[in-house]
């Protein structure tokens, strides 16, 4: 990387960190460390809320998602504005009225300590896992820049974020997120403009849109309902609303962002700001991926985007095989580029027959290219059967490093690192806050002085940072980071939201009923997730049983096979609504049935 890019990168990051440390130099109470001074205006809250959600994963993985699958992922966010309005109407007034540190304090006042502790623990598990992913994402970038192994860069990134968070707590996170988000938004707008100008002049922006549209990349709304379709308007508006209600209303990493506001009105405006601008921001990030896709129709993309894997392959005994595959890939690319130009010319001339013929040829060549990429992946796995061959998360990074002008590379990498520190520090701060307030101070160590809890908060930040590092080393098991974060959240958010829904809207249900209902609902959701990855295996076992059993047992196995397939094909977004409704329904039944025997 050029010295100018290094200068911009390091100067930007140093300025943000130094500002945060300076602004929080006088923190000497546990309240200031965990909650800030509740003096933030609405625009800082809004940008802080957006920055907490916009991790490095957003800027690395989301363009890659669009590169592969188009704009459909945007539907995931359609429920967000609805969720913001609901939270402003119901949750925020209650949190401010009760003057809570965490959302889970309210649950003890409404139910009992058991319900509060269970919800806090579910949050800690979910957010601890997610924090590992947000450390892993920028580690990919650092590995690419420095040529270090990914294991080393994960450790370096984790240690830095832990120090950054411990030094200032919640307030340091909030005051720096304003500047981080400003840099992020400006940088992404500039990046999109530069990508547009990188597209060949004879193609232009309109031609790029024609190409993307003809190849199905611009389809935003899918109105076909299907349980196993992850991204359609129904999963976005219904299941997505439930996901965001839980994330913004019951996830402490977000709750403590808007509880730092100077008033209820400021916090409401901050959340509504997020609801208005988050969807356009995600559109812009996805659109960058679409433009990169079009760019690579005229500039040969790597046969594999993970540079570390390619270097290992070139130095291995399979290097000749790799070169042959790369030569085949070059030939397919040349044919595909010609077909794309033919398709565009036919589109401009309104020649539908030629356009459709050329489009079909492009799609066939895309499949051929994907087949070659699959063969390269198999070579990589022959060298290391544990290697990460899914390279979607490397698409945008590869483009940045290869095609962005001097100075812009440093700025975009600063965006990625800023987003990483912003999101991870928010998570570690929230994990420490919940651990101290909801478990340590409430149950384990009571009635100690404030200095003790301040020190405990810092040590718990370090502990959760260490656990997040451990989880980061497992992140390569996931296919795509942006989906991995949402899958982890969906496994737990349904039960958490269900507990809060019972608290808000089902006043006659007590703590024991909701406690057992949440345990059952969480077990059901985890079972659904297990089935989703093991449908073929389980149904194979059931089919063997059916073939060697009585007629009645065989019929039962056939019914079980149908149920496993139906449940296993449910998309993860629906776990949020199923988990929530299960908690509400089971709690109602338990309360009505034999409430006196529960305990």
Secondary structure by P-SEA (a helix, b strand, c coil): ccaaaaaaaaaaaaaaaaaaaaaacccccccccccccccccaaaaaaaaaaaaccccccccaaaaaacccccccccccaaaaaaaaaaaccaaaaaaacccccaaaaaaaccaaaaaaaaaaaaaaaaaaaaaaaaaaaaaaaaaacccaaaaaaaaaaaaaaaaaaccaaaaaaaaaaaaaaaaaaaaaaaaaaaaaccccccaaaaaaaaaaaccccccccccccccccccccccaaaaaaaaaacccccaaaaaaaacccaaaaaaaaaaaaacaaaaaaaaaaaaaaaaaaaacccccccccaaaaaaaaaccaaaaaaaaaaaaaaaaaaaaaaaaaaaaaaaacaaaaaaaaaaaaaaaaaaaaaaaaaaaaaaaaaccccccccccaaaaaaaacccccaaaaaaaaaaaaaaaaaaaaaaaaaaaaaaaccccccccccccaaaaaaaaaaaaaaaaaaaaaaaaaccccccaaaaaaaaaaacaaaaaaaaaaacccccccaaaaaaaaaaaaaaaaaaaaaaacaaaaaaaaaaaaaaccaaaaaaaaaaaaaaaaaaaccccaaaaaaaaaaaaaaaaaaaccccccc
